[in-house]
């Protein structure tokens, strides 16, 4: 008679769009030690959350069976998932009505004898290992890669890893690079066996379980020239320049013996969860863009030109093809709202407006070229270029004031959309300010960045207060 073998399978799946780019993750765990025995993850193309969750279950059961091929009926598998739908349907308490779910449920049920498998619903906060694997798979698919177990950091989120690294609260707002750099240095020191200072890497907060639905509906849509190196940081027109189908088998890999074992480099850090990723889209051109005129929040609030509308549509097509944007937040100014609406219509998302994302108020300089400002307000312009505390003539905003406003908007958005990908449709000064703060660069760095109309930049914000600039002034989608 075979000796009974018991394992726990935790599985999850997700879709960035529902339906949208989707992936799953599953881990087989030793119930006695809590250590992962095997992991599986895969990007599956465009699918719903429910399809991805069932695919995760199938991968987890398949991995468990592969670990003990000779166990036969003696293998006992306890499945833990945060999908109420899958748990209740596979337990036989809910009927399977959706035609896409029936073959997946049958496929899962055929892997092991029904008497060998039990199911339990758990909150999402307790399913973080599988959730992390699913997100790694989706990230890999987005980048055109295949998920690889050797590059995975999901095992760092196992209970043993969490116990081994007790987190403490982090001080300072997200994206302030000084605090993040200190934590990075401390993490590296801890990996080498040194004592880590306080404030290292907090664990992300718990999330609420998903509602038990078979398919979530898609929400309805809501309805300027290059800058030389010494240019002000406002809009180039707005501030003229100074001179898959289902594969037959999922990748499965044996997990490391102990997730709590210290590693070298960045792999030693506890799981920070998925970052809040801000995709920064500058609005399309207006009539003032080619003329290189100051155009901030204190002027005429121009609409997009025909060229600008075309740029907005190309940006919308680009984001629709990627399928990664989950939320849209816009400046209140018309040119941004029009650009955001074009993207929202393609993605089926609503547009939220944040006043903190508006462009600088350029006071008496609104509508003037850089040369005209130099001629009329030369001393004020010189002071403005020399100090972030100097304001434009006539009661405009200083760069220091704009930075405070933008940082506050950043903090609101990062807190509200933690772990999500958010498209911010805004202006040159806010985008440059976000990049500058993420890099920990001085105010004069604003004059060292190029931002074209309808260009894309990206900054990711992690749970430890660190930030990563991933992209700057990408215009490939416009060509």
KOLTIKOL-15948 format. One record per residue (C-alpha): x, y, z; residue in one letter; residue number from 1. Coordinates in steps of 0.5 Angstrom, whole numbers, plus 2048, in hexadecimal, padded with zeros to 3 digits. Layout:
N
{rec {X; Y; Z}; A; NUM}
...
//
This chain:
479
{rec {800; 800; 800}; X; 1}
{rec {803; 807; 7FE}; X; 2}
{rec {805; 80C; 803}; X; 3}
{rec {800; 812; 803}; X; 4}
{rec {804; 818; 800}; X; 5}
{rec {800; 81F; 802}; X; 6}
{rec {802; 826; 7FF}; X; 7}
{rec {7FF; 82C; 7FE}; X; 8}
{rec {7FD; 830; 7F8}; X; 9}
{rec {7FC; 837; 7F7}; X; 10}
{rec {7FA; 83A; 7F1}; X; 11}
{rec {7F8; 841; 7EE}; X; 12}
{rec {7F7; 844; 7E7}; X; 13}
{rec {7F6; 84B; 7E5}; X; 14}
{rec {7F4; 84F; 7DF}; X; 15}
{rec {7F6; 856; 7DD}; X; 16}
{rec {7EF; 859; 7DA}; X; 17}
{rec {7EB; 853; 7DC}; X; 18}
{rec {7EB; 851; 7D6}; X; 19}
{rec {7F2; 853; 7D5}; X; 20}
{rec {7F9; 850; 7D5}; X; 21}
{rec {7F9; 84B; 7DA}; X; 22}
{rec {7FD; 846; 7DE}; X; 23}
{rec {7FD; 841; 7E4}; X; 24}
{rec {802; 83E; 7E9}; X; 25}
{rec {802; 838; 7EE}; X; 26}
{rec {806; 836; 7F3}; X; 27}
{rec {806; 82F; 7F6}; X; 28}
{rec {808; 82F; 7FE}; X; 29}
{rec {80A; 82A; 803}; X; 30}
{rec {805; 82B; 809}; X; 31}
{rec {80A; 829; 80E}; X; 32}
{rec {80F; 82E; 80D}; X; 33}
{rec {80B; 833; 808}; X; 34}
{rec {811; 833; 803}; X; 35}
{rec {80F; 833; 7FC}; X; 36}
{rec {811; 82D; 7F8}; X; 37}
{rec {80F; 82F; 7F1}; X; 38}
{rec {80D; 835; 7ED}; X; 39}
{rec {809; 836; 7E7}; X; 40}
{rec {807; 83D; 7E3}; X; 41}
{rec {805; 83F; 7DC}; X; 42}
{rec {803; 844; 7D8}; X; 43}
{rec {7FD; 842; 7D4}; X; 44}
{rec {7FB; 848; 7D0}; X; 45}
{rec {7F4; 84B; 7D0}; X; 46}
{rec {7F0; 848; 7D5}; X; 47}
{rec {7EB; 84A; 7DB}; X; 48}
{rec {7ED; 849; 7E2}; X; 49}
{rec {7E9; 843; 7E3}; X; 50}
{rec {7EC; 83F; 7DD}; X; 51}
{rec {7F3; 841; 7E0}; X; 52}
{rec {7F1; 83F; 7E7}; X; 53}
{rec {7EF; 838; 7E4}; X; 54}
{rec {7F5; 837; 7E0}; X; 55}
{rec {7F9; 839; 7E6}; X; 56}
{rec {7F5; 833; 7EA}; X; 57}
{rec {7F7; 82E; 7E4}; X; 58}
{rec {7FE; 830; 7E4}; X; 59}
{rec {7FE; 82F; 7EC}; X; 60}
{rec {7FB; 828; 7EC}; X; 61}
{rec {7FF; 826; 7E6}; X; 62}
{rec {806; 828; 7EA}; X; 63}
{rec {804; 825; 7F0}; X; 64}
{rec {802; 81E; 7EC}; X; 65}
{rec {809; 81F; 7E9}; X; 66}
{rec {80D; 81F; 7EF}; X; 67}
{rec {80A; 819; 7F2}; X; 68}
{rec {809; 815; 7EC}; X; 69}
{rec {809; 80E; 7EF}; X; 70}
{rec {804; 810; 7F5}; X; 71}
{rec {7FE; 80E; 7F1}; X; 72}
{rec {7F7; 80F; 7F5}; X; 73}
{rec {7FC; 810; 7FC}; X; 74}
{rec {7FD; 817; 7F9}; X; 75}
{rec {7F9; 81C; 7FD}; X; 76}
{rec {7F9; 824; 7FB}; X; 77}
{rec {7F5; 829; 7FE}; X; 78}
{rec {7F4; 82F; 7FA}; X; 79}
{rec {7F4; 836; 7FC}; X; 80}
{rec {7F2; 83C; 7F8}; X; 81}
{rec {7EF; 843; 7F9}; X; 82}
{rec {7EA; 842; 7F3}; X; 83}
{rec {7E3; 840; 7F6}; X; 84}
{rec {7E0; 83E; 7F0}; X; 85}
{rec {7E6; 839; 7EE}; X; 86}
{rec {7E5; 836; 7F5}; X; 87}
{rec {7DE; 835; 7F6}; X; 88}
{rec {7DD; 833; 7EF}; X; 89}
{rec {7E3; 82D; 7EF}; X; 90}
{rec {7E0; 82C; 7F6}; X; 91}
{rec {7D9; 82A; 7F3}; X; 92}
{rec {7D5; 82F; 7F7}; X; 93}
{rec {7D4; 834; 7F1}; X; 94}
{rec {7D2; 832; 7EA}; X; 95}
{rec {7D7; 834; 7E4}; X; 96}
{rec {7D2; 838; 7DF}; X; 97}
{rec {7D8; 83C; 7DB}; X; 98}
{rec {7DA; 838; 7D5}; X; 99}
{rec {7E1; 83A; 7D5}; X; 100}
{rec {7E1; 837; 7DC}; X; 101}
{rec {7DE; 830; 7DB}; X; 102}
{rec {7E4; 82D; 7D7}; X; 103}
{rec {7E9; 830; 7DC}; X; 104}
{rec {7E6; 82D; 7E2}; X; 105}
{rec {7E5; 826; 7DF}; X; 106}
{rec {7ED; 827; 7DD}; X; 107}
{rec {7EE; 828; 7E4}; X; 108}
{rec {7EA; 823; 7E7}; X; 109}
{rec {7ED; 81E; 7E3}; X; 110}
{rec {7F4; 81F; 7E5}; X; 111}
{rec {7F3; 81B; 7EC}; X; 112}
{rec {7EE; 817; 7EF}; X; 113}
{rec {7E8; 81C; 7F2}; X; 114}
{rec {7E9; 818; 7F8}; X; 115}
{rec {7F1; 81A; 7F8}; X; 116}
{rec {7EF; 822; 7F8}; X; 117}
{rec {7EC; 827; 7FD}; X; 118}
{rec {7EB; 82E; 7FC}; X; 119}
{rec {7EB; 834; 801}; X; 120}
{rec {7EA; 83C; 7FF}; X; 121}
{rec {7EF; 840; 802}; X; 122}
{rec {7F0; 848; 802}; X; 123}
{rec {7F4; 84B; 7FD}; X; 124}
{rec {7F9; 84D; 802}; X; 125}
{rec {7FB; 846; 803}; X; 126}
{rec {7FC; 844; 7FC}; X; 127}
{rec {801; 849; 7FB}; X; 128}
{rec {806; 843; 7F8}; X; 129}
{rec {802; 841; 7F2}; X; 130}
{rec {7FF; 848; 7F1}; X; 131}
{rec {807; 84A; 7F0}; X; 132}
{rec {808; 845; 7EB}; X; 133}
{rec {802; 847; 7E7}; X; 134}
{rec {804; 84E; 7E7}; X; 135}
{rec {80B; 84C; 7E5}; X; 136}
{rec {808; 848; 7DF}; X; 137}
{rec {804; 84E; 7DD}; X; 138}
{rec {80A; 852; 7DD}; X; 139}
{rec {80E; 84D; 7D9}; X; 140}
{rec {809; 84D; 7D4}; X; 141}
{rec {808; 854; 7D4}; X; 142}
{rec {810; 855; 7D2}; X; 143}
{rec {810; 84F; 7CD}; X; 144}
{rec {813; 84A; 7D2}; X; 145}
{rec {812; 843; 7D5}; X; 146}
{rec {811; 843; 7DC}; X; 147}
{rec {817; 83F; 7DF}; X; 148}
{rec {818; 83C; 7E6}; X; 149}
{rec {81F; 83E; 7E7}; X; 150}
{rec {81D; 846; 7E6}; X; 151}
{rec {817; 845; 7EB}; X; 152}
{rec {817; 849; 7F2}; X; 153}
{rec {810; 846; 7F4}; X; 154}
{rec {813; 841; 7F9}; X; 155}
{rec {815; 847; 7FD}; X; 156}
{rec {80E; 848; 7FF}; X; 157}
{rec {80D; 841; 802}; X; 158}
{rec {80C; 841; 80A}; X; 159}
{rec {813; 83F; 80C}; X; 160}
{rec {816; 845; 808}; X; 161}
{rec {811; 84A; 80B}; X; 162}
{rec {813; 847; 812}; X; 163}
{rec {81A; 848; 811}; X; 164}
{rec {819; 84F; 80F}; X; 165}
{rec {815; 853; 813}; X; 166}
{rec {813; 859; 810}; X; 167}
{rec {812; 860; 813}; X; 168}
{rec {80F; 866; 811}; X; 169}
{rec {812; 86B; 80B}; X; 170}
{rec {813; 872; 80C}; X; 171}
{rec {812; 877; 807}; X; 172}
{rec {80E; 878; 800}; X; 173}
{rec {80E; 873; 7FB}; X; 174}
{rec {813; 875; 7F5}; X; 175}
{rec {818; 879; 7FA}; X; 176}
{rec {81E; 875; 7F7}; X; 177}
{rec {823; 877; 7FE}; X; 178}
{rec {81E; 872; 802}; X; 179}
{rec {81E; 86D; 7FD}; X; 180}
{rec {825; 86D; 7FC}; X; 181}
{rec {827; 86C; 803}; X; 182}
{rec {822; 866; 803}; X; 183}
{rec {825; 863; 7FD}; X; 184}
{rec {82C; 864; 801}; X; 185}
{rec {829; 861; 807}; X; 186}
{rec {826; 85B; 803}; X; 187}
{rec {82D; 859; 800}; X; 188}
{rec {830; 85A; 807}; X; 189}
{rec {82B; 855; 80A}; X; 190}
{rec {82D; 850; 804}; X; 191}
{rec {834; 850; 806}; X; 192}
{rec {832; 84E; 80D}; X; 193}
{rec {832; 855; 810}; X; 194}
{rec {82D; 858; 814}; X; 195}
{rec {828; 85C; 811}; X; 196}
{rec {826; 863; 813}; X; 197}
{rec {81F; 864; 815}; X; 198}
{rec {81A; 866; 810}; X; 199}
{rec {81B; 860; 80B}; X; 200}
{rec {816; 85E; 806}; X; 201}
{rec {80F; 85E; 809}; X; 202}
{rec {80A; 859; 806}; X; 203}
{rec {805; 85B; 802}; X; 204}
{rec {7FE; 85B; 805}; X; 205}
{rec {7F9; 856; 805}; X; 206}
{rec {7F4; 856; 7FF}; X; 207}
{rec {7EC; 855; 7FF}; X; 208}
{rec {7EA; 84E; 7FC}; X; 209}
{rec {7E7; 84F; 7F5}; X; 210}
{rec {7DF; 84E; 7F4}; X; 211}
{rec {7DD; 847; 7F2}; X; 212}
{rec {7DB; 849; 7EA}; X; 213}
{rec {7DD; 845; 7E4}; X; 214}
{rec {7DE; 84A; 7E0}; X; 215}
{rec {7DF; 852; 7E2}; X; 216}
{rec {7DC; 857; 7DD}; X; 217}
{rec {7E1; 85C; 7DA}; X; 218}
{rec {7DF; 863; 7DC}; X; 219}
{rec {7DD; 868; 7D7}; X; 220}
{rec {7E1; 86E; 7D4}; X; 221}
{rec {7E1; 875; 7D7}; X; 222}
{rec {7E0; 879; 7D3}; X; 223}
{rec {80B; 88F; 7C7}; X; 224}
{rec {812; 890; 7C4}; X; 225}
{rec {818; 88D; 7C6}; X; 226}
{rec {81C; 890; 7CB}; X; 227}
{rec {823; 892; 7CB}; X; 228}
{rec {827; 891; 7D2}; X; 229}
{rec {826; 897; 7D5}; X; 230}
{rec {81F; 897; 7D4}; X; 231}
{rec {81A; 898; 7DA}; X; 232}
{rec {816; 892; 7DC}; X; 233}
{rec {80F; 894; 7D9}; X; 234}
{rec {80C; 892; 7D3}; X; 235}
{rec {810; 893; 7CD}; X; 236}
{rec {80A; 897; 7CA}; X; 237}
{rec {808; 898; 7D1}; X; 238}
{rec {80E; 89A; 7D3}; X; 239}
{rec {813; 89C; 7CD}; X; 240}
{rec {81A; 89A; 7CD}; X; 241}
{rec {820; 89E; 7CF}; X; 242}
{rec {825; 89E; 7CA}; X; 243}
{rec {7FC; 843; 7C9}; X; 244}
{rec {7F9; 83D; 7C9}; X; 245}
{rec {7FA; 837; 7CE}; X; 246}
{rec {800; 834; 7CE}; X; 247}
{rec {800; 82C; 7CF}; X; 248}
{rec {805; 82D; 7D5}; X; 249}
{rec {806; 832; 7DA}; X; 250}
{rec {80D; 834; 7DD}; X; 251}
{rec {80E; 830; 7E3}; X; 252}
{rec {815; 831; 7E8}; X; 253}
{rec {817; 82E; 7EE}; X; 254}
{rec {817; 834; 7F3}; X; 255}
{rec {81D; 835; 7F8}; X; 256}
{rec {81E; 831; 7FE}; X; 257}
{rec {81D; 837; 802}; X; 258}
{rec {81A; 83E; 800}; X; 259}
{rec {81D; 841; 807}; X; 260}
{rec {824; 83F; 805}; X; 261}
{rec {828; 846; 804}; X; 262}
{rec {82A; 847; 7FC}; X; 263}
{rec {82F; 84C; 7F9}; X; 264}
{rec {82C; 853; 7F6}; X; 265}
{rec {825; 855; 7F5}; X; 266}
{rec {822; 84E; 7F6}; X; 267}
{rec {823; 84E; 7FD}; X; 268}
{rec {81E; 854; 7FE}; X; 269}
{rec {817; 851; 801}; X; 270}
{rec {811; 852; 7FC}; X; 271}
{rec {80F; 859; 7FB}; X; 272}
{rec {809; 857; 7F7}; X; 273}
{rec {808; 85A; 7F0}; X; 274}
{rec {809; 861; 7F0}; X; 275}
{rec {805; 867; 7EE}; X; 276}
{rec {807; 868; 7E7}; X; 277}
{rec {805; 86F; 7E4}; X; 278}
{rec {806; 870; 7DD}; X; 279}
{rec {806; 877; 7DB}; X; 280}
{rec {803; 879; 7D5}; X; 281}
{rec {804; 880; 7D2}; X; 282}
{rec {7FE; 883; 7CF}; X; 283}
{rec {7FE; 884; 7C7}; X; 284}
{rec {800; 88A; 7C4}; X; 285}
{rec {7FC; 891; 7C4}; X; 286}
{rec {7FC; 897; 7BF}; X; 287}
{rec {801; 89A; 7C4}; X; 288}
{rec {806; 894; 7C4}; X; 289}
{rec {80A; 895; 7BD}; X; 290}
{rec {80A; 89D; 7BF}; X; 291}
{rec {80E; 89B; 7C6}; X; 292}
{rec {80A; 8A0; 7CA}; X; 293}
{rec {809; 89F; 7D1}; X; 294}
{rec {802; 89B; 7D3}; X; 295}
{rec {801; 89A; 7DA}; X; 296}
{rec {7FB; 899; 7DE}; X; 297}
{rec {7FA; 8A1; 7DE}; X; 298}
{rec {7F8; 8A2; 7D7}; X; 299}
{rec {7F3; 8A1; 7D2}; X; 300}
{rec {7F3; 899; 7D3}; X; 301}
{rec {7F3; 897; 7CC}; X; 302}
{rec {7F1; 891; 7C8}; X; 303}
{rec {7F4; 88C; 7C5}; X; 304}
{rec {7F6; 88D; 7BD}; X; 305}
{rec {7F5; 889; 7B8}; X; 306}
{rec {7FC; 886; 7B9}; X; 307}
{rec {7FB; 885; 7C0}; X; 308}
{rec {7F4; 881; 7BF}; X; 309}
{rec {7F8; 87D; 7BA}; X; 310}
{rec {7FE; 87C; 7C0}; X; 311}
{rec {7F8; 87A; 7C5}; X; 312}
{rec {7F5; 875; 7C0}; X; 313}
{rec {7FC; 872; 7BF}; X; 314}
{rec {7FE; 872; 7C7}; X; 315}
{rec {7F7; 86E; 7C8}; X; 316}
{rec {7F8; 869; 7C3}; X; 317}
{rec {7FF; 868; 7C6}; X; 318}
{rec {7FC; 867; 7CD}; X; 319}
{rec {7F6; 863; 7CA}; X; 320}
{rec {7FC; 85E; 7C7}; X; 321}
{rec {800; 85D; 7CE}; X; 322}
{rec {7FA; 85C; 7D2}; X; 323}
{rec {7FD; 85E; 7D8}; X; 324}
{rec {7FA; 865; 7DA}; X; 325}
{rec {7F5; 864; 7E0}; X; 326}
{rec {7F3; 86B; 7E2}; X; 327}
{rec {7F3; 872; 7DF}; X; 328}
{rec {7F4; 878; 7E2}; X; 329}
{rec {7F4; 87F; 7DF}; X; 330}
{rec {7F6; 886; 7E0}; X; 331}
{rec {7F0; 88A; 7E0}; X; 332}
{rec {7F2; 88E; 7DA}; X; 333}
{rec {7EF; 88D; 7D3}; X; 334}
{rec {7F5; 88B; 7CF}; X; 335}
{rec {7F6; 885; 7D4}; X; 336}
{rec {7EF; 883; 7D5}; X; 337}
{rec {7EE; 883; 7CE}; X; 338}
{rec {7F4; 87E; 7CD}; X; 339}
{rec {7F2; 87A; 7D3}; X; 340}
{rec {7EB; 879; 7D0}; X; 341}
{rec {7EE; 876; 7CA}; X; 342}
{rec {7F2; 871; 7CE}; X; 343}
{rec {7EC; 870; 7D2}; X; 344}
{rec {7E7; 86E; 7CC}; X; 345}
{rec {7EC; 869; 7CA}; X; 346}
{rec {7ED; 866; 7D1}; X; 347}
{rec {7E6; 866; 7D3}; X; 348}
{rec {7E8; 86A; 7D9}; X; 349}
{rec {7E6; 870; 7DD}; X; 350}
{rec {7EA; 876; 7DE}; X; 351}
{rec {7EB; 879; 7E5}; X; 352}
{rec {7EE; 881; 7E5}; X; 353}
{rec {7F3; 883; 7EA}; X; 354}
{rec {7F4; 88A; 7EB}; X; 355}
{rec {7FB; 889; 7ED}; X; 356}
{rec {7FD; 887; 7E6}; X; 357}
{rec {7FC; 88E; 7E3}; X; 358}
{rec {801; 891; 7E0}; X; 359}
{rec {805; 897; 7E3}; X; 360}
{rec {802; 89E; 7E3}; X; 361}
{rec {806; 8A2; 7DF}; X; 362}
{rec {803; 8A9; 7E1}; X; 363}
{rec {804; 8AF; 7DC}; X; 364}
{rec {809; 8AA; 7D8}; X; 365}
{rec {803; 8A6; 7D5}; X; 366}
{rec {802; 8A6; 7CE}; X; 367}
{rec {809; 8A9; 7CD}; X; 368}
{rec {80F; 8A6; 7CA}; X; 369}
{rec {816; 8A6; 7CE}; X; 370}
{rec {819; 8AB; 7CA}; X; 371}
{rec {813; 8B0; 7CB}; X; 372}
{rec {813; 8AE; 7D2}; X; 373}
{rec {81B; 8B0; 7D2}; X; 374}
{rec {819; 8B6; 7CF}; X; 375}
{rec {814; 8B9; 7D3}; X; 376}
{rec {816; 8B5; 7DA}; X; 377}
{rec {81D; 8B4; 7DA}; X; 378}
{rec {81F; 8B5; 7E1}; X; 379}
{rec {819; 8B0; 7E3}; X; 380}
{rec {81B; 8AB; 7DE}; X; 381}
{rec {822; 8AB; 7E0}; X; 382}
{rec {820; 8AA; 7E8}; X; 383}
{rec {81B; 8A4; 7E6}; X; 384}
{rec {820; 8A1; 7E2}; X; 385}
{rec {825; 8A1; 7E8}; X; 386}
{rec {820; 89F; 7EE}; X; 387}
{rec {81B; 89A; 7EE}; X; 388}
{rec {818; 89F; 7F3}; X; 389}
{rec {817; 8A5; 7EE}; X; 390}
{rec {810; 8A6; 7EB}; X; 391}
{rec {80E; 8A8; 7E4}; X; 392}
{rec {80C; 8B0; 7E4}; X; 393}
{rec {805; 8B1; 7E6}; X; 394}
{rec {804; 8AC; 7EB}; X; 395}
{rec {806; 8A6; 7E8}; X; 396}
{rec {808; 89F; 7EB}; X; 397}
{rec {80F; 89E; 7ED}; X; 398}
{rec {812; 897; 7EB}; X; 399}
{rec {812; 896; 7F3}; X; 400}
{rec {80B; 897; 7F4}; X; 401}
{rec {809; 892; 7EE}; X; 402}
{rec {80E; 88D; 7F1}; X; 403}
{rec {80A; 88D; 7F7}; X; 404}
{rec {803; 88C; 7F4}; X; 405}
{rec {806; 887; 7EF}; X; 406}
{rec {809; 883; 7F5}; X; 407}
{rec {802; 883; 7F8}; X; 408}
{rec {7FF; 881; 7F2}; X; 409}
{rec {804; 87B; 7F2}; X; 410}
{rec {803; 879; 7F9}; X; 411}
{rec {7FB; 879; 7F8}; X; 412}
{rec {7FB; 875; 7F2}; X; 413}
{rec {801; 870; 7F4}; X; 414}
{rec {7FD; 86F; 7FA}; X; 415}
{rec {7F6; 86E; 7F7}; X; 416}
{rec {7F9; 869; 7F1}; X; 417}
{rec {7FE; 865; 7F5}; X; 418}
{rec {800; 85F; 7F0}; X; 419}
{rec {7FD; 862; 7EA}; X; 420}
{rec {7FF; 865; 7E4}; X; 421}
{rec {7FC; 86C; 7E3}; X; 422}
{rec {7FC; 871; 7DD}; X; 423}
{rec {7FD; 878; 7DF}; X; 424}
{rec {7FC; 87D; 7D9}; X; 425}
{rec {7FF; 883; 7DB}; X; 426}
{rec {804; 889; 7D9}; X; 427}
{rec {80C; 88A; 7D8}; X; 428}
{rec {80D; 88D; 7DF}; X; 429}
{rec {809; 887; 7E3}; X; 430}
{rec {80D; 882; 7DF}; X; 431}
{rec {814; 885; 7E0}; X; 432}
{rec {812; 886; 7E7}; X; 433}
{rec {810; 87F; 7E9}; X; 434}
{rec {816; 87C; 7E5}; X; 435}
{rec {81B; 881; 7E9}; X; 436}
{rec {818; 87F; 7F0}; X; 437}
{rec {819; 878; 7EE}; X; 438}
{rec {820; 878; 7EC}; X; 439}
{rec {822; 87D; 7F2}; X; 440}
{rec {824; 882; 7ED}; X; 441}
{rec {825; 88A; 7EE}; X; 442}
{rec {820; 88F; 7EC}; X; 443}
{rec {824; 891; 7E6}; X; 444}
{rec {823; 88A; 7E3}; X; 445}
{rec {81D; 88C; 7E1}; X; 446}
{rec {821; 890; 7DB}; X; 447}
{rec {824; 889; 7D9}; X; 448}
{rec {81E; 885; 7D7}; X; 449}
{rec {81B; 885; 7D0}; X; 450}
{rec {813; 884; 7D0}; X; 451}
{rec {810; 884; 7C9}; X; 452}
{rec {808; 884; 7C8}; X; 453}
{rec {805; 87E; 7C9}; X; 454}
{rec {80B; 87B; 7CC}; X; 455}
{rec {80B; 875; 7D1}; X; 456}
{rec {80F; 874; 7D8}; X; 457}
{rec {80F; 86F; 7DD}; X; 458}
{rec {810; 86F; 7E5}; X; 459}
{rec {80F; 869; 7E9}; X; 460}
{rec {80E; 86B; 7F1}; X; 461}
{rec {80F; 865; 7F6}; X; 462}
{rec {80D; 864; 7FD}; X; 463}
{rec {814; 866; 800}; X; 464}
{rec {813; 86D; 7FE}; X; 465}
{rec {818; 86B; 7F8}; X; 466}
{rec {816; 86D; 7F0}; X; 467}
{rec {819; 86B; 7EA}; X; 468}
{rec {819; 86F; 7E3}; X; 469}
{rec {818; 86A; 7DE}; X; 470}
{rec {816; 86E; 7D8}; X; 471}
{rec {817; 876; 7D6}; X; 472}
{rec {815; 879; 7CF}; X; 473}
{rec {813; 873; 7CB}; X; 474}
{rec {80F; 875; 7C5}; X; 475}
{rec {810; 86F; 7C1}; X; 476}
{rec {808; 86E; 7C1}; X; 477}
{rec {808; 874; 7BD}; X; 478}
{rec {80C; 872; 7B7}; X; 479}
//
